[in-house]
Amino acid sequence: MIYFDNSATTKPFPEVLQTYVTVSEKYFANPSSIHRLGGEVERLITKARQQIAELIEADPKEIVFTSGGTEANNLAIKGIAILHEARGKHIVTTEVEHASCYESFHQLEKNGFDVTYLPVDRNGRISVDDVERALRSDTILVSVMHVNNELGTIQPVQAIGKHLQQYPKIFFHVDNVQAIGKVPLKYKQSGIDLCSFSSHKFHGPKGVGFLYIREGVSLSPLLTGGTHERGLRAGTENVPGIIGMTKALRMILEKSRSEMNQMKELNSFVREQLTTMESVFINTPKENSAPHIVNFSVPGIKPEVLIHALEDKEIYASTKSACSSKSKAVSRILEATGHDYERASSAIRISFSFENTLNEGKQFIEVLTELISNLKKVMR
Amino acid sequence: MIYDHIIIRYGELSLKGKNRHIFVNRLKETIKKKLKPYPDVQVNKTFDRMDVVLNGEPHFQIIEKLQEVFGIQGVSLAVKCSLDLGEIKETALQALKEAGSEVKTFKVTTKRNFKQYPQDSQELNHIIGGFVLKNSEGITVDVHNPDVEIKVEIKPEATFISCLDFPGAGGLPIGAGGKAMLMLSGGIDSPVAGYLTMKRGIRVEMVHFHSPPFTSERARQKVEDLTKVLTRYGGTIRLHVVPFTDVQQAIKKQIPDNYSMTIMRRLMMRITERLAAQNDALAITTGENLGQVASQTLPSMHTINEVTNLPIIRPLITMDKLEIIDLSHKIGTYDISIRPYEDCCTVFLPSAPKTKPNRDKANRFERNMDIEQLIEKAVENTETVYFTEADEEKKDDFKNLL
């Protein structure tokens, strides 16, 4: 099997699963219970929070555990909007955000907010100048993803964050879900106020993630109840998930240091090969893109057909974002980059992990070449 | 990164006259222990400072560690080069370039310990400054208020060049001044009092009064966590956990409500004094602060103080609460201190404690109790645990999970 769909989700590390099982068995007590068992679990969570904080160079107070990336994005965007709407109801974002942000903005629009969706260039990238031009006196939030989940394009979040430091009243949210472990980011130094993470994108368990909230930033909780997570997110902690995620984060950052070259090699090999194929167009920009994503179109062939044909050969890839791939035929992201219908509706995304090898890349190219030539004959 | 050295400068230590070597040796020991996790670093003592040779170890982490060591006035990141003037110029330029992109102005200060060097300090300032100016863009000289001061120290064996300075923790090397017992409740004040005592070179041992089941395991955990944080500044620290339930119950039974707290504090003092004697400590440190709560009025302190003639160190005595809170944030104990678990002082808190107790009455009430037996039992059953900064990691039972 060749698993090239790591942007949809990753396979949990065996060590992480081991932790998950041990924690579920041994540390099952409710961390809010006042007895010793509860106390132990609370200590475990404290330790995990500390470790995450160290790994992303933040303070433990700045980490809020959530049920995943979608919740982290929702909490950041709506949490800021709800608490600070008296100061202004304008938000700046991009046309290419993940559905969990995009739909949050739509919802806010229905509630009287004004949202500016910045256009992107051919590469799917916005510019710092566009952000500056979009700012108004009533802007309270700028939200930009770090790495685009379909294209792998890296947005200039560092430059935007630095620029926004002139506007201390505007909050800056970064959806970092696709980037962690692949594209480094200095959160503190880049003027980022809120940053979302999802465990299952870096070989952790599903159903857990976290939001970095810079000290001094206040927002409204979305889930109310007990005083978990300092009142920002009620609900009994997903303890095995949190501990598993913490371990996965440590491991992915270690691998990111030791195995990045292998991934880059695989990436450039696949890109080179795809470039030589006549009927294939690469959508992922060559410069300033994440090393784990290659998006390409094969106009004339329905991407679903290609996905299923690959799957017959035990190769797993995606059409577009898994979260929106069941909705409509054209990719909203590729449309935004200005590609024509043919190309925007025939995109395939392959996405790597540090476990993928150059050999798998070679096999993939072989199979793809053969499939395309066969399918072309049939479709004609 | 061209920086390969850290220069450690002493503060007050240099004033210590003939005892100076004792303080310096203490400091060196502390630094060596502190840098144990970095096996490749090398610490060298010279006459007026210490040099840490990095040998490739991460400099910013090491600087952070050194900033927790008392007795250090400041540290500088430095690079060592030969005495060749060409190399000195080139190195100074590199050092400035790596000092950060925000640097706009600089000046050069040369110190020439090696008096045989052909050029004197003034000439060297000109030569090096001129070279740096010519070979960099957008940077000018400002001798009065520069962003960066390039310090060039010419010694007989080599040249040291530094640009980046970091403040140290100040104070005196830990252990140079003997030992005190710190009464650690778990609140905001006592850890800060411990920190400030250690800052003057005094080692502390913690005394915590534990009253199960009235106080929970988590209250004890809190005190252990606070102790762990303080090992950053104090190295190995002993924590004495005194079983206090019997004492509190006896007080509840035999002492009028409004004097119960005064008597409780007097018993704590006596027990701590006993532990001090056992552990060769010559003083007691508390987080007391004038006027903050009932036990901290002057009449109250007067009444409580009667039971011991050990010196009582009260570093916070005249500080405002907000100053104390600021410090507790700075030393990293605040977030632990505010965990909401009751300690033995709050569990039996009377509804109206006496704010003006007096010694006569306290002595009279105490006659109803078998004080000596209560103290002896508490001291005998005291449990002692050690905490060391270095093996904090090792002891951690969650290590494999995370």
Contacts between the chains, C-beta under 8 A, distances in Angstrom:
chain1	res1	chain2	res2	distance
A	19	B	400	7.9
A	19	B	401	5.0
A	19	B	402	7.6
A	22	B	401	6.3
A	23	B	401	6.3
A	34	B	216	6.2
A	34	B	218	7.2
A	36	B	217	5.0
A	39	B	216	7.5
A	39	B	217	5.5
A	39	B	218	4.9
A	39	B	221	6.3
A	42	B	218	7.7
A	43	B	221	6.8
A	43	B	398	7.7
A	44	B	398	5.5
A	44	B	401	7.2
A	47	B	396	7.4
A	47	B	398	5.2
A	47	B	402	6.4
A	48	B	402	6.1
A	51	B	402	5.5
A	60	B	335	7.6
A	61	B	335	6.8
A	243	B	401	5.6
A	243	B	402	6.6
A	246	B	402	5.4
A	247	B	401	7.0
A	247	B	402	5.5
A	250	B	402	7.0
